[in-house]
Each structure stands twice: as structure tokens, then as C-alpha cells.
Amino acid sequence: MCRLLQVSTNDFYDWRDRSMSRDACRDVELTALIHTAYERSHRTYRARRFLAELREAYGVRVSRKRVARLMRRADLQGLQKR
């Protein structure tokens, strides 16, 4: 496989054994919080309301764009008013 991808075996094993970055770990934690708040809100909240929920309930400081990105990755969408 390494020959096919033109990657040295040392680089492959270094990549495989490397731990997650700090930001990636934080994204996993935030996604879990967003999932719980999403279910608690009956799937109606969008990124701005999640931002307020995270700040008030959990004391988490995070940007709206990051919340929106994590929601997109988790395939979460809030309901729009008619």
C-alpha cells in the first residue's frame, strides 16, 4: 500500500501512531455537547442558538463558525420557521 501511495513505511507508521491534535480533541468534545443540546432542543436549534447554549449552560467559549462547521460535519440541521 505504501508503494502505491508513494509514502515511506516510516512515515506511515509515524502517522498511524500519532495522537490526535489538541484542536481535534476539542472538536470531539464540542460535537458531543452539540449532540446533547440538539436532542434536548427537539432538533430545532441552529448555530447561533447553540452558541448561546454552549456559553450559558457549559461556559464554553467558541466561535459561531466553529459550531456551524461541527454541525455540518455531524449532519445536524435546525428547523427553520415557516
Secondary structure, 3 states (H helix, E strand, C coil): CHHHHCCCHHHHHHHHHCCCCHHHHHHHHHHHHHHHHHHHCCCCCCHHHHHHHHHHHHCCCCCHHHHHHHHHHCCCCCCCCC
